[in-house]
Amino acid sequence: MAIVTTVDILRHGEARGGSRYRGVTDDALTERGWRQMYRQCGELHWDVVASSPLRRCRSFAAAWCEQQQAELRVDPAWAEYDFGAWEGLTADRIESEWPGALAAFYRDPERCPPPNAENFGGFNRRVHAAWENLLADCAGKKVLVVSHAGVVRSLFGHCLQLPLEKTFHIEIPQAGLTRFTAFDSEDGRYLQFNFHRPG
């Protein structure tokens, strides 16, 4: 008999400061961002909620858990990629100061990272380790992970065995919700991608 674990990954809603590479920049949610996340979650229920420590995730996760009486686990492993020198900058500003660097990053993020950024391979390893730990610790439960676009892409790569650069072709909208279901048995793990819906 397989142990079934359902994991939903919710990207945070709109954050203050507009469209930019915020990474680990700790911006709060806008009122619209809060509404987006509540609308997406609707009547859903989870046994455990795991969250990035950044405010745009943690604030909603804590509020939801208080309302739903769910267990909250804040884990720095679910934090966004650290963009280094690009933190807080718009795409236009990055292109102006580092011409061609954004395109190079999207083609090969491991070899062409932003200046002083987190090692991209290291980022993926920490996300993948967090995923495996979550499935082990929460086996048989319904789990919500409140996190970031980069983390969701990393999980797509890990769960569907996609090359890193291919994950940038996947749109991760604000307050988008992605579901994977893990079936664990004596024969190993079967992982199913269920849906990826916009906010």
Beta strands, then each sheet from edge to edge (+ up, - down):
strand 1: 3-11
strand 2: 48-51
strand 3: 71-74
strand 4: 142-147
strand 5: 177-185
strand 6: 188-197
sheet 1: 3+ 2+ 4+ 1+ 5- 6+
end
